């Protein structure tokens, strides 16, 4: 019994330990890439934050301004923004390290599918962030300034709260633009069919408005600018999944 246990432990060390070492090495490489990108950008941290705050500043009334309520906020908030920008820049290399780690355990057909999906996911997430920055932010800030005017309230926003709001919006719209990928993966894994996706369309529409009501400010227009892209992207995913299902028999036949 002890000999069998010894053999089992040796087998565990031979299989698990090398994978653990490789994972550590790839995490280190990914972290170094992020740090290098950050060090290359940190000098311009204040300018990067000004660029992030531009949609707000352009739509503030004449008496509105950004304020700092934390003693260290004027330093750490731009640094946080710069670190996030560095992560986005280094993300392709980070994804490559993840891909290189899991690739040996995938089938050839899965490798062919994952690479374009990862690239498309990254592109769509950036598109979602760009949509939030160029379309959503100016609209929301303009609407909020309009609501504050009749109240005679000054629109002064803390930089830390603004960063939290911006990150929430970036994440919400980044994930929203991933909907076509989610739909394709569900069909690919056989969890749902294209016909079923068409049947649940009314529920998706309702769900889109529920999600937008939770994430965006409580006005109809702000909710529409999240709900409508979500619905359109769902339809795009259904179309892409339908094309994928049609092409799948040919791949299987090979």
ChimeraX commands (.cxc) that place a marker at each C-alpha (Angstrom):
marker #1 position 0.00,0.00,0.00 radius 0.5
marker #1 position 2.82,2.36,0.90 radius 0.5
marker #1 position 4.62,1.50,-2.37 radius 0.5
marker #1 position 1.47,2.31,-4.36 radius 0.5
marker #1 position 1.14,5.58,-2.49 radius 0.5
marker #1 position 4.77,6.39,-3.24 radius 0.5
marker #1 position 4.23,5.71,-6.96 radius 0.5
marker #1 position 1.11,7.88,-6.92 radius 0.5
marker #1 position 2.95,10.75,-5.28 radius 0.5
marker #1 position 5.77,10.49,-7.82 radius 0.5
marker #1 position 3.25,10.58,-10.66 radius 0.5
marker #1 position 1.55,13.59,-9.11 radius 0.5
marker #1 position 4.86,15.45,-8.81 radius 0.5
marker #1 position 5.82,14.63,-12.40 radius 0.5
marker #1 position 2.51,15.92,-13.80 radius 0.5
marker #1 position 1.38,18.69,-11.45 radius 0.5
marker #1 position 4.61,20.40,-10.38 radius 0.5
marker #1 position 5.84,21.17,-13.94 radius 0.5
marker #1 position 2.44,22.68,-14.79 radius 0.5
marker #1 position 2.55,24.76,-11.63 radius 0.5
marker #1 position 6.04,26.01,-12.50 radius 0.5
marker #1 position 4.95,26.85,-16.04 radius 0.5
marker #1 position 1.88,28.71,-14.73 radius 0.5
marker #1 position 4.11,30.72,-12.38 radius 0.5
marker #1 position 6.49,31.61,-15.21 radius 0.5
marker #1 position 3.68,32.73,-17.50 radius 0.5
marker #1 position 2.06,34.81,-14.75 radius 0.5
marker #1 position 5.42,36.48,-14.15 radius 0.5
marker #1 position 5.81,37.24,-17.86 radius 0.5
marker #1 position 2.29,38.67,-18.04 radius 0.5
marker #1 position 2.91,40.80,-14.93 radius 0.5
marker #1 position 6.22,42.06,-16.31 radius 0.5
marker #1 position 4.49,43.09,-19.56 radius 0.5
marker #1 position 1.90,45.09,-17.61 radius 0.5
marker #1 position 4.58,46.72,-15.45 radius 0.5
marker #1 position 6.64,47.67,-18.51 radius 0.5
marker #1 position 3.59,49.23,-20.16 radius 0.5
marker #1 position 2.79,51.06,-16.92 radius 0.5
marker #1 position 6.33,52.42,-16.53 radius 0.5
marker #1 position 6.21,53.63,-20.10 radius 0.5
marker #1 position 2.98,55.56,-19.43 radius 0.5
marker #1 position 3.25,56.70,-15.81 radius 0.5
marker #1 position 4.99,59.98,-16.72 radius 0.5
marker #1 position 1.84,60.99,-18.61 radius 0.5
marker #1 position -0.56,59.82,-15.87 radius 0.5
marker #1 position -2.14,63.28,-15.35 radius 0.5
marker #1 position -2.68,63.68,-19.11 radius 0.5
marker #1 position -4.21,60.20,-19.34 radius 0.5
marker #1 position -6.65,61.07,-16.57 radius 0.5
marker #1 position -7.50,64.38,-18.29 radius 0.5
marker #1 position -8.28,62.40,-21.43 radius 0.5
marker #1 position -10.51,60.07,-19.43 radius 0.5
marker #1 position -12.28,63.03,-17.79 radius 0.5
marker #1 position -12.76,64.93,-21.04 radius 0.5
marker #1 position -16.33,63.71,-21.75 radius 0.5
marker #1 position -17.35,64.98,-18.31 radius 0.5
marker #1 position -15.48,68.28,-18.49 radius 0.5
marker #1 position -16.91,69.10,-21.92 radius 0.5
marker #1 position -20.48,68.68,-20.63 radius 0.5
marker #1 position -20.17,70.32,-17.24 radius 0.5
marker #1 position -21.82,73.71,-16.73 radius 0.5
marker #1 position -19.56,76.72,-16.32 radius 0.5
marker #1 position -19.56,76.35,-12.53 radius 0.5
marker #1 position -19.02,72.58,-12.54 radius 0.5
marker #1 position -15.67,70.96,-11.81 radius 0.5
marker #1 position -13.88,67.85,-10.63 radius 0.5
marker #1 position -12.92,67.86,-6.97 radius 0.5
marker #1 position -10.65,65.81,-4.71 radius 0.5
marker #1 position -12.05,64.74,-1.33 radius 0.5
marker #1 position -9.23,62.35,-0.46 radius 0.5
marker #1 position -5.80,63.70,0.47 radius 0.5
marker #1 position -4.01,61.30,-1.88 radius 0.5
marker #1 position -6.73,61.18,-4.54 radius 0.5
marker #1 position -4.99,63.57,-6.93 radius 0.5
marker #1 position -2.01,61.18,-7.04 radius 0.5
marker #1 position -3.49,57.69,-6.84 radius 0.5
marker #1 position -6.47,58.14,-9.17 radius 0.5
marker #1 position -4.33,59.05,-12.24 radius 0.5
marker #1 position -1.96,56.21,-11.31 radius 0.5
marker #1 position -4.90,53.77,-11.17 radius 0.5
marker #1 position -6.12,54.96,-14.55 radius 0.5
marker #1 position -2.65,54.56,-16.03 radius 0.5
marker #1 position -2.37,51.04,-14.61 radius 0.5
marker #1 position -5.70,50.11,-16.23 radius 0.5
marker #1 position -4.56,51.55,-19.57 radius 0.5
marker #1 position -1.33,49.57,-19.26 radius 0.5
marker #1 position -3.35,46.41,-18.60 radius 0.5
marker #1 position -5.48,46.99,-21.70 radius 0.5
marker #1 position -2.36,47.57,-23.80 radius 0.5
marker #1 position -0.64,44.45,-22.46 radius 0.5
marker #1 position -3.79,42.32,-22.60 radius 0.5
marker #1 position -2.97,40.67,-25.96 radius 0.5
marker #1 position 0.32,39.41,-24.50 radius 0.5
marker #1 position -1.44,38.32,-21.29 radius 0.5
marker #1 position -4.00,36.41,-23.35 radius 0.5
marker #1 position -1.17,34.82,-25.34 radius 0.5
marker #1 position 0.42,33.56,-22.10 radius 0.5
marker #1 position -2.92,32.08,-21.03 radius 0.5
marker #1 position -3.35,30.53,-24.46 radius 0.5
marker #1 position 0.17,29.06,-24.45 radius 0.5
marker #1 position -0.51,27.47,-21.06 radius 0.5
marker #1 position -3.82,25.78,-21.97 radius 0.5
marker #1 position -3.07,25.02,-25.65 radius 0.5
marker #1 position -1.32,21.65,-25.06 radius 0.5
marker #1 position -4.50,20.28,-23.50 radius 0.5
marker #1 position -6.77,21.27,-26.41 radius 0.5
marker #1 position -7.73,19.38,-29.55 radius 0.5
marker #1 position -6.61,20.77,-32.88 radius 0.5
marker #1 position -10.17,21.82,-33.77 radius 0.5
marker #1 position -10.44,23.68,-30.45 radius 0.5
marker #1 position -7.16,25.46,-31.07 radius 0.5
marker #1 position -8.43,26.68,-34.43 radius 0.5
marker #1 position -11.59,28.00,-32.76 radius 0.5
marker #1 position -10.07,29.60,-29.66 radius 0.5
marker #1 position -7.50,31.83,-31.39 radius 0.5
marker #1 position -9.98,33.80,-33.53 radius 0.5
marker #1 position -12.49,33.93,-30.66 radius 0.5
marker #1 position -9.93,35.40,-28.28 radius 0.5
marker #1 position -8.86,38.00,-30.84 radius 0.5
marker #1 position -12.45,38.87,-31.63 radius 0.5
marker #1 position -13.33,39.08,-27.93 radius 0.5
marker #1 position -10.49,41.54,-27.30 radius 0.5
marker #1 position -11.54,43.67,-30.27 radius 0.5
marker #1 position -15.19,43.68,-29.25 radius 0.5
marker #1 position -14.33,44.62,-25.67 radius 0.5
marker #1 position -12.30,47.59,-26.95 radius 0.5
marker #1 position -15.22,48.55,-29.19 radius 0.5
marker #1 position -17.52,48.47,-26.17 radius 0.5
marker #1 position -15.17,50.76,-24.22 radius 0.5
marker #1 position -14.91,53.13,-27.20 radius 0.5
marker #1 position -18.70,53.20,-27.55 radius 0.5
marker #1 position -19.01,54.07,-23.84 radius 0.5
marker #1 position -16.38,56.82,-24.08 radius 0.5
marker #1 position -17.50,58.51,-27.29 radius 0.5
marker #1 position -21.27,57.97,-27.16 radius 0.5
marker #1 position -22.49,57.01,-23.69 radius 0.5
marker #1 position -20.44,59.32,-21.48 radius 0.5
marker #1 position -21.24,62.59,-23.32 radius 0.5
marker #1 position -24.92,61.66,-23.44 radius 0.5
marker #1 position -25.22,60.73,-19.77 radius 0.5
marker #1 position -23.25,63.75,-18.54 radius 0.5
marker #1 position -25.28,66.10,-20.72 radius 0.5
marker #1 position -28.52,64.63,-19.39 radius 0.5
marker #1 position -27.35,64.80,-15.78 radius 0.5
marker #1 position -26.28,68.43,-16.17 radius 0.5
marker #1 position -29.73,69.17,-17.59 radius 0.5
marker #1 position -31.39,67.59,-14.54 radius 0.5
marker #1 position -29.20,69.53,-12.12 radius 0.5
marker #1 position -29.84,72.95,-13.69 radius 0.5
marker #1 position -33.48,73.38,-12.52 radius 0.5
marker #1 position -32.46,72.40,-9.00 radius 0.5
marker #1 position -29.72,75.01,-8.85 radius 0.5
marker #1 position -27.31,72.24,-7.79 radius 0.5
marker #1 position -23.62,72.51,-8.58 radius 0.5
marker #1 position -22.31,69.49,-10.48 radius 0.5
marker #1 position -19.02,68.82,-8.66 radius 0.5
marker #1 position -17.80,65.24,-8.97 radius 0.5
marker #1 position -15.08,63.60,-6.91 radius 0.5
marker #1 position -12.30,62.10,-9.04 radius 0.5
marker #1 position -12.47,58.77,-7.22 radius 0.5
marker #1 position -16.25,58.50,-7.70 radius 0.5
marker #1 position -15.85,59.46,-11.33 radius 0.5
marker #1 position -13.26,56.72,-11.84 radius 0.5
marker #1 position -15.58,54.18,-10.22 radius 0.5
marker #1 position -18.44,55.24,-12.50 radius 0.5
marker #1 position -16.25,55.11,-15.61 radius 0.5
marker #1 position -14.93,51.65,-14.80 radius 0.5
marker #1 position -18.47,50.36,-14.24 radius 0.5
marker #1 position -19.55,51.72,-17.63 radius 0.5
marker #1 position -16.46,50.37,-19.40 radius 0.5
marker #1 position -17.07,46.93,-17.91 radius 0.5
marker #1 position -20.79,47.00,-18.67 radius 0.5
marker #1 position -20.37,47.98,-22.32 radius 0.5
marker #1 position -17.28,45.82,-22.79 radius 0.5
marker #1 position -19.21,42.76,-21.63 radius 0.5
marker #1 position -22.25,43.85,-23.66 radius 0.5
marker #1 position -20.20,43.82,-26.85 radius 0.5
marker #1 position -19.13,40.25,-26.02 radius 0.5
marker #1 position -22.70,38.99,-26.45 radius 0.5
marker #1 position -22.13,37.61,-30.00 radius 0.5
marker #1 position -19.20,35.55,-28.66 radius 0.5
marker #1 position -21.30,34.18,-25.80 radius 0.5
marker #1 position -24.08,33.23,-28.21 radius 0.5
marker #1 position -21.69,31.44,-30.58 radius 0.5
marker #1 position -20.07,29.54,-27.71 radius 0.5
marker #1 position -23.45,28.41,-26.37 radius 0.5
marker #1 position -24.35,27.04,-29.79 radius 0.5
marker #1 position -20.89,25.52,-30.26 radius 0.5
marker #1 position -21.11,23.66,-26.93 radius 0.5
marker #1 position -24.59,22.40,-27.76 radius 0.5
marker #1 position -26.20,24.12,-24.77 radius 0.5
marker #1 position -28.75,25.88,-26.97 radius 0.5
marker #1 position -29.91,25.80,-30.57 radius 0.5
marker #1 position -30.38,28.67,-32.99 radius 0.5
marker #1 position -34.14,28.04,-33.07 radius 0.5
marker #1 position -34.23,28.26,-29.27 radius 0.5
marker #1 position -32.32,31.55,-29.40 radius 0.5
marker #1 position -35.04,32.92,-31.66 radius 0.5
marker #1 position -37.77,31.70,-29.32 radius 0.5
marker #1 position -36.33,33.45,-26.27 radius 0.5
marker #1 position -35.87,36.75,-28.14 radius 0.5
marker #1 position -38.71,38.51,-26.22 radius 0.5
marker #1 position -37.12,37.54,-22.90 radius 0.5
marker #1 position -33.76,38.85,-24.10 radius 0.5
marker #1 position -35.35,42.19,-24.96 radius 0.5
marker #1 position -36.89,42.45,-21.50 radius 0.5
marker #1 position -33.62,41.36,-19.88 radius 0.5
marker #1 position -31.69,43.99,-21.85 radius 0.5
marker #1 position -33.87,46.76,-20.46 radius 0.5
marker #1 position -33.62,45.34,-16.94 radius 0.5
marker #1 position -29.83,45.25,-17.13 radius 0.5
marker #1 position -29.68,48.78,-18.55 radius 0.5
marker #1 position -31.99,50.04,-15.81 radius 0.5
marker #1 position -29.63,48.66,-13.17 radius 0.5
marker #1 position -26.37,49.86,-14.75 radius 0.5
marker #1 position -27.24,53.26,-16.23 radius 0.5
marker #1 position -28.74,56.40,-14.65 radius 0.5
marker #1 position -32.53,56.32,-14.15 radius 0.5
marker #1 position -33.60,58.08,-17.34 radius 0.5
marker #1 position -35.09,56.48,-20.40 radius 0.5
marker #1 position -32.53,57.76,-22.89 radius 0.5
marker #1 position -29.54,56.49,-20.92 radius 0.5
marker #1 position -31.18,53.08,-20.62 radius 0.5
marker #1 position -31.84,52.96,-24.35 radius 0.5
marker #1 position -28.19,53.52,-25.25 radius 0.5
marker #1 position -27.30,50.30,-23.42 radius 0.5
marker #1 position -30.40,48.22,-24.12 radius 0.5
marker #1 position -30.47,48.79,-27.89 radius 0.5
marker #1 position -26.84,47.76,-28.53 radius 0.5
marker #1 position -27.40,44.72,-26.32 radius 0.5
marker #1 position -30.40,43.65,-28.42 radius 0.5
marker #1 position -28.61,44.37,-31.71 radius 0.5
marker #1 position -25.54,42.42,-30.62 radius 0.5
marker #1 position -27.72,39.50,-29.56 radius 0.5
marker #1 position -29.26,39.43,-33.04 radius 0.5
marker #1 position -25.78,39.60,-34.55 radius 0.5
marker #1 position -24.79,36.62,-32.40 radius 0.5
marker #1 position -27.81,34.66,-33.57 radius 0.5
marker #1 position -26.93,35.36,-37.22 radius 0.5
marker #1 position -23.28,34.41,-36.66 radius 0.5
marker #1 position -24.32,31.23,-34.82 radius 0.5
marker #1 position -26.64,30.29,-37.69 radius 0.5
marker #1 position -23.80,30.68,-40.18 radius 0.5
marker #1 position -21.53,28.66,-37.89 radius 0.5
marker #1 position -24.04,25.80,-37.63 radius 0.5
marker #1 position -24.37,25.70,-41.40 radius 0.5
marker #1 position -20.60,25.50,-41.80 radius 0.5
marker #1 position -20.14,22.92,-39.06 radius 0.5
marker #1 position -21.21,19.79,-41.05 radius 0.5
marker #1 position -18.55,20.56,-43.65 radius 0.5
marker #1 position -15.88,20.72,-40.93 radius 0.5
marker #1 position -17.14,17.47,-39.39 radius 0.5
marker #1 position -17.12,15.72,-42.75 radius 0.5
marker #1 position -13.48,16.47,-43.17 radius 0.5
marker link #1:1,2 radius 0.2
marker link #1:2,3 radius 0.2
marker link #1:3,4 radius 0.2
marker link #1:4,5 radius 0.2
marker link #1:5,6 radius 0.2
marker link #1:6,7 radius 0.2
marker link #1:7,8 radius 0.2
marker link #1:8,9 radius 0.2
marker link #1:9,10 radius 0.2
marker link #1:10,11 radius 0.2
marker link #1:11,12 radius 0.2
marker link #1:12,13 radius 0.2
marker link #1:13,14 radius 0.2
marker link #1:14,15 radius 0.2
marker link #1:15,16 radius 0.2
marker link #1:16,17 radius 0.2
marker link #1:17,18 radius 0.2
marker link #1:18,19 radius 0.2
marker link #1:19,20 radius 0.2
marker link #1:20,21 radius 0.2
marker link #1:21,22 radius 0.2
marker link #1:22,23 radius 0.2
marker link #1:23,24 radius 0.2
marker link #1:24,25 radius 0.2
marker link #1:25,26 radius 0.2
marker link #1:26,27 radius 0.2
marker link #1:27,28 radius 0.2
marker link #1:28,29 radius 0.2
marker link #1:29,30 radius 0.2
marker link #1:30,31 radius 0.2
marker link #1:31,32 radius 0.2
marker link #1:32,33 radius 0.2
marker link #1:33,34 radius 0.2
marker link #1:34,35 radius 0.2
marker link #1:35,36 radius 0.2
marker link #1:36,37 radius 0.2
marker link #1:37,38 radius 0.2
marker link #1:38,39 radius 0.2
marker link #1:39,40 radius 0.2
marker link #1:40,41 radius 0.2
marker link #1:41,42 radius 0.2
marker link #1:42,43 radius 0.2
marker link #1:43,44 radius 0.2
marker link #1:44,45 radius 0.2
marker link #1:45,46 radius 0.2
marker link #1:46,47 radius 0.2
marker link #1:47,48 radius 0.2
marker link #1:48,49 radius 0.2
marker link #1:49,50 radius 0.2
marker link #1:50,51 radius 0.2
marker link #1:51,52 radius 0.2
marker link #1:52,53 radius 0.2
marker link #1:53,54 radius 0.2
marker link #1:54,55 radius 0.2
marker link #1:55,56 radius 0.2
marker link #1:56,57 radius 0.2
marker link #1:57,58 radius 0.2
marker link #1:58,59 radius 0.2
marker link #1:59,60 radius 0.2
marker link #1:60,61 radius 0.2
marker link #1:61,62 radius 0.2
marker link #1:62,63 radius 0.2
marker link #1:63,64 radius 0.2
marker link #1:64,65 radius 0.2
marker link #1:65,66 radius 0.2
marker link #1:66,67 radius 0.2
marker link #1:67,68 radius 0.2
marker link #1:68,69 radius 0.2
marker link #1:69,70 radius 0.2
marker link #1:70,71 radius 0.2
marker link #1:71,72 radius 0.2
marker link #1:72,73 radius 0.2
marker link #1:73,74 radius 0.2
marker link #1:74,75 radius 0.2
marker link #1:75,76 radius 0.2
marker link #1:76,77 radius 0.2
marker link #1:77,78 radius 0.2
marker link #1:78,79 radius 0.2
marker link #1:79,80 radius 0.2
marker link #1:80,81 radius 0.2
marker link #1:81,82 radius 0.2
marker link #1:82,83 radius 0.2
marker link #1:83,84 radius 0.2
marker link #1:84,85 radius 0.2
marker link #1:85,86 radius 0.2
marker link #1:86,87 radius 0.2
marker link #1:87,88 radius 0.2
marker link #1:88,89 radius 0.2
marker link #1:89,90 radius 0.2
marker link #1:90,91 radius 0.2
marker link #1:91,92 radius 0.2
marker link #1:92,93 radius 0.2
marker link #1:93,94 radius 0.2
marker link #1:94,95 radius 0.2
marker link #1:95,96 radius 0.2
marker link #1:96,97 radius 0.2
marker link #1:97,98 radius 0.2
marker link #1:98,99 radius 0.2
marker link #1:99,100 radius 0.2
marker link #1:100,101 radius 0.2
marker link #1:101,102 radius 0.2
marker link #1:102,103 radius 0.2
marker link #1:103,104 radius 0.2
marker link #1:104,105 radius 0.2
marker link #1:105,106 radius 0.2
marker link #1:106,107 radius 0.2
marker link #1:107,108 radius 0.2
marker link #1:108,109 radius 0.2
marker link #1:109,110 radius 0.2
marker link #1:110,111 radius 0.2
marker link #1:111,112 radius 0.2
marker link #1:112,113 radius 0.2
marker link #1:113,114 radius 0.2
marker link #1:114,115 radius 0.2
marker link #1:115,116 radius 0.2
marker link #1:116,117 radius 0.2
marker link #1:117,118 radius 0.2
marker link #1:118,119 radius 0.2
marker link #1:119,120 radius 0.2
marker link #1:120,121 radius 0.2
marker link #1:121,122 radius 0.2
marker link #1:122,123 radius 0.2
marker link #1:123,124 radius 0.2
marker link #1:124,125 radius 0.2
marker link #1:125,126 radius 0.2
marker link #1:126,127 radius 0.2
marker link #1:127,128 radius 0.2
marker link #1:128,129 radius 0.2
marker link #1:129,130 radius 0.2
marker link #1:130,131 radius 0.2
marker link #1:131,132 radius 0.2
marker link #1:132,133 radius 0.2
marker link #1:133,134 radius 0.2
marker link #1:134,135 radius 0.2
marker link #1:135,136 radius 0.2
marker link #1:136,137 radius 0.2
marker link #1:137,138 radius 0.2
marker link #1:138,139 radius 0.2
marker link #1:139,140 radius 0.2
marker link #1:140,141 radius 0.2
marker link #1:141,142 radius 0.2
marker link #1:142,143 radius 0.2
marker link #1:143,144 radius 0.2
marker link #1:144,145 radius 0.2
marker link #1:145,146 radius 0.2
marker link #1:146,147 radius 0.2
marker link #1:147,148 radius 0.2
marker link #1:148,149 radius 0.2
marker link #1:149,150 radius 0.2
marker link #1:150,151 radius 0.2
marker link #1:151,152 radius 0.2
marker link #1:152,153 radius 0.2
marker link #1:153,154 radius 0.2
marker link #1:154,155 radius 0.2
marker link #1:155,156 radius 0.2
marker link #1:156,157 radius 0.2
marker link #1:157,158 radius 0.2
marker link #1:158,159 radius 0.2
marker link #1:159,160 radius 0.2
marker link #1:160,161 radius 0.2
marker link #1:161,162 radius 0.2
marker link #1:162,163 radius 0.2
marker link #1:163,164 radius 0.2
marker link #1:164,165 radius 0.2
marker link #1:165,166 radius 0.2
marker link #1:166,167 radius 0.2
marker link #1:167,168 radius 0.2
marker link #1:168,169 radius 0.2
marker link #1:169,170 radius 0.2
marker link #1:170,171 radius 0.2
marker link #1:171,172 radius 0.2
marker link #1:172,173 radius 0.2
marker link #1:173,174 radius 0.2
marker link #1:174,175 radius 0.2
marker link #1:175,176 radius 0.2
marker link #1:176,177 radius 0.2
marker link #1:177,178 radius 0.2
marker link #1:178,179 radius 0.2
marker link #1:179,180 radius 0.2
marker link #1:180,181 radius 0.2
marker link #1:181,182 radius 0.2
marker link #1:182,183 radius 0.2
marker link #1:183,184 radius 0.2
marker link #1:184,185 radius 0.2
marker link #1:185,186 radius 0.2
marker link #1:186,187 radius 0.2
marker link #1:187,188 radius 0.2
marker link #1:188,189 radius 0.2
marker link #1:189,190 radius 0.2
marker link #1:190,191 radius 0.2
marker link #1:191,192 radius 0.2
marker link #1:192,193 radius 0.2
marker link #1:193,194 radius 0.2
marker link #1:194,195 radius 0.2
marker link #1:195,196 radius 0.2
marker link #1:196,197 radius 0.2
marker link #1:197,198 radius 0.2
marker link #1:198,199 radius 0.2
marker link #1:199,200 radius 0.2
marker link #1:200,201 radius 0.2
marker link #1:201,202 radius 0.2
marker link #1:202,203 radius 0.2
marker link #1:203,204 radius 0.2
marker link #1:204,205 radius 0.2
marker link #1:205,206 radius 0.2
marker link #1:206,207 radius 0.2
marker link #1:207,208 radius 0.2
marker link #1:208,209 radius 0.2
marker link #1:209,210 radius 0.2
marker link #1:210,211 radius 0.2
marker link #1:211,212 radius 0.2
marker link #1:212,213 radius 0.2
marker link #1:213,214 radius 0.2
marker link #1:214,215 radius 0.2
marker link #1:215,216 radius 0.2
marker link #1:216,217 radius 0.2
marker link #1:217,218 radius 0.2
marker link #1:218,219 radius 0.2
marker link #1:219,220 radius 0.2
marker link #1:220,221 radius 0.2
marker link #1:221,222 radius 0.2
marker link #1:222,223 radius 0.2
marker link #1:223,224 radius 0.2
marker link #1:224,225 radius 0.2
marker link #1:225,226 radius 0.2
marker link #1:226,227 radius 0.2
marker link #1:227,228 radius 0.2
marker link #1:228,229 radius 0.2
marker link #1:229,230 radius 0.2
marker link #1:230,231 radius 0.2
marker link #1:231,232 radius 0.2
marker link #1:232,233 radius 0.2
marker link #1:233,234 radius 0.2
marker link #1:234,235 radius 0.2
marker link #1:235,236 radius 0.2
marker link #1:236,237 radius 0.2
marker link #1:237,238 radius 0.2
marker link #1:238,239 radius 0.2
marker link #1:239,240 radius 0.2
marker link #1:240,241 radius 0.2
marker link #1:241,242 radius 0.2
marker link #1:242,243 radius 0.2
marker link #1:243,244 radius 0.2
marker link #1:244,245 radius 0.2
marker link #1:245,246 radius 0.2
marker link #1:246,247 radius 0.2
marker link #1:247,248 radius 0.2
marker link #1:248,249 radius 0.2
marker link #1:249,250 radius 0.2
marker link #1:250,251 radius 0.2
marker link #1:251,252 radius 0.2
marker link #1:252,253 radius 0.2
marker link #1:253,254 radius 0.2
view
